Amino acid sequence: MRFLRGFIAGGIGAMALILPVGIQNFNDLSSWLVALLLAGTVGAISGGIQALDKYFRDSKEEVKVEVKK
């Protein structure tokens, strides 16, 4: 679930930076959609990596707590 939340949040965050400025025709719309897709993909990958990092850090903390007990 953490991976999915990170994936979506990263994608939406990156896509929010791409604003539809100066779209005059369908060719401009197509270029904008490609840029939006690319930003969403990059943001989703970075969000997913952050979620995996958090998952692995939490699992290491759980192991440390079990060892101390």
C-alpha positions as CSV (number, residue, x, y, z in Angstrom):
1,M,0.0,0.0,0.0
2,R,2.9,2.4,0.8
3,F,4.4,1.8,-2.6
4,L,1.1,2.6,-4.3
5,R,0.6,5.8,-2.3
6,G,4.2,6.9,-3.1
7,F,3.8,6.0,-6.7
8,I,0.5,8.0,-7.0
9,A,1.7,11.0,-5.0
10,G,5.0,11.3,-6.9
11,G,3.2,11.1,-10.2
12,I,0.6,13.6,-9.3
13,G,3.1,16.0,-7.8
14,A,5.3,16.0,-11.0
15,M,2.2,16.2,-13.3
16,A,1.0,19.3,-11.4
17,L,4.1,21.2,-12.6
18,I,3.1,20.8,-16.2
19,L,0.5,23.4,-16.9
20,P,-1.5,23.6,-20.2
21,V,-0.1,26.9,-21.4
22,G,-0.5,28.0,-25.0
23,I,-2.4,25.1,-26.3
24,Q,-3.8,26.3,-29.7
25,N,-4.5,23.1,-31.6
26,F,-4.5,19.3,-31.3
27,N,-0.8,19.1,-32.1
28,D,-0.1,21.3,-29.1
29,L,-2.5,19.2,-27.0
30,S,-0.7,16.0,-28.1
31,S,2.7,17.4,-27.1
32,W,1.3,18.5,-23.7
33,L,-0.1,15.1,-23.0
34,V,3.2,13.5,-23.8
35,A,5.0,15.9,-21.5
36,L,2.3,15.1,-18.8
37,L,2.8,11.4,-19.2
38,L,6.5,11.7,-19.0
39,A,6.3,13.9,-15.8
40,G,3.9,11.4,-14.3
41,T,6.1,8.5,-15.1
42,V,9.2,10.1,-13.6
43,G,7.3,11.3,-10.5
44,A,5.7,7.9,-10.0
45,I,9.1,6.1,-10.3
46,S,10.7,8.5,-7.7
47,G,7.7,8.1,-5.4
48,G,7.9,4.4,-5.7
49,I,11.6,4.4,-4.9
50,Q,11.0,6.6,-1.8
51,A,8.3,4.2,-0.7
52,L,10.6,1.2,-1.1
53,D,13.3,3.0,0.8
54,K,10.9,3.7,3.7
55,Y,9.8,0.0,3.6
56,F,13.3,-1.3,3.9
57,R,14.3,1.2,6.6
58,D,11.2,0.2,8.6
59,S,11.9,-3.5,8.2
60,K,15.5,-3.0,9.5
61,E,14.1,-1.1,12.5
62,E,11.8,-4.0,13.2
63,V,14.8,-6.4,13.1
64,K,16.7,-4.2,15.5
65,V,13.8,-4.1,18.0
66,E,13.4,-7.9,17.9
67,V,17.1,-8.4,18.5
68,K,17.0,-6.1,21.6
69,K,14.1,-8.1,23.1
